[in-house]
């Protein structure tokens, strides 16, 4: 069960009217609408961080492969020359 916390926000009147219109359109409360918007932002941030992490891992894996492949080729060549 998701725990909710009651907060008080001060927002410009125009933003409150905008949020109310969108919440009404989606047939949810203002609080639920704003929570949904914040959740989408949090999800987007998590996806961005994950993508960034995967790019770092891909770069590290490429560097490892560039180091390891020549060594493996050398070992296999020696192994094949020795009759295995």
Secondary structure, 3 states (H helix, E strand, C coil): CCCCCCCCCCCCHHHHHHHHHHHHHHCCCHHHHHHHHHHHHHHHHHHHHHHHHHHHHHHHHHHHHHHHHHHHHHHHHHHHHCCC
